[in-house]
Amino acid sequence: MRLPVAGLLVLLAAGCGGPAPTEARDDGELTVGAIISQTGVYAMLGDEMEAAMRLYLDEHGGRLGGRPARLVVADDAGAADRGGREARRLVSQERADVITGLLASPVAVSVAEAADGTPVVIANAGADELGGPGVFRVSYTNREHGEAAGRYAAERYGRTGVVLMASDYSAGVETLDGFEEGYGAGPLTRILTPYGKVGDLEPYLERIPPEAELLYAFYAGGEAVTFVKAFRQLGYDARIELLACQQLVDEDVLAAIGRDAEGITSVGSYSPALDNPANTAFVATWRARTGKNPSVVALQSWDAMRLIDRAAARGGDLGEALAGVEELESPRGKLRLDDTSHNPVQNWYARQYENGINRVIATIPPKE
């Protein structure tokens, strides 16, 4: 169903979605298999991911690269083995031309191994080991995410006592590794919590050394909600400065967190408050569809479809076409795709949540 927003389709074609093909090409239907967490700890992020992908198709007349396209969604339930099984099913039974989605890093690793030559476009997972032939990413690597936060922390807070806290799986550990690298000091005290299994964080927060002055935390989805509420309600906001990963106070969890998110500073690759024409159009369209601001996951999922669209318009083998897309215009700003790793090279932003918006307070350029 088309969105009733006058003039936005033209803006999206120019700013977010890029130029529409000048000719109507029809090389047969393009099948996009999307592996998304519809259940499990990341279900709320999965809702954003699927909505953004369907919105992109709606805004582009159900076509990618001039070809009619269909989106086939599979639930990984946040489990790596299930993600691998769904990848094999999408390729063998649904004849998927490309696989995308992929919220959690363990799932993405499993899917990349199971794809059997079908190109994979990662919309979120940040596992450092992902990338290279046949695998393309529009999000970030976990290490890059943490490294940008570490550089910002060193400049903004100085090299004071820092403690790191995260969910104990690849995304959390690798993000903390990146923070240490960017911060330029270490090893730093780490507090790791069992992934997806902790309802009470008080025993873990009690491990924060009394002399620590800054806490950098990585949590996402339901775990992000649990962390922020515990941090505020147990009074740690009065004891230690908090710097958050982008997922901790991103738009997809803010409704569940509520007023406890107020004032939190985070480092991320996107904010709905970014001032550029492409983002203005994207945010207006997303609000018209959902009534709220887009999250990082929504933006990355839109960009994943944008990348597939650009590649399909080039024609020929889709994997080779994806490798030929060197830059991508995005509501977050232009990003360059590394020609070896196929990972994005992009700006990062320090954001402070105030009155319902993650306001941009600093731009952090890519590492030299």
Secondary structure, DSSP 8 states (H G I E B T S, - for coil): -----TTHHHHHHHTTS----SS---SS-EEEEEEE-SSSTTHHHHHHHHHHHHHHHHHTTTEETTEEEEEEEEE-TT-HHHHHHHHHHHHHTS--SEEEE--SHHHHHHHHHHSTT--EEESS---TT--STTEEESS--HHHHHHHHHHHHHHHH-S--EEEEEEESHHHHHHHHHHHHHHT----EEEEEETT--S--HHHHTTS-TT--EEEEE--HHHHHHHHHHHHHTTGGGTSEEEEEGGGG-HHHHHHHGGGGTT-EEEES--TT--SHHHHHHHHHHHHHHSS---HHHHHHHHHHHHHHHHHHH-S-HHHHHHT--EE--TT--EEE-TTT--EE--EEEEEEETTEEEEEEEE----
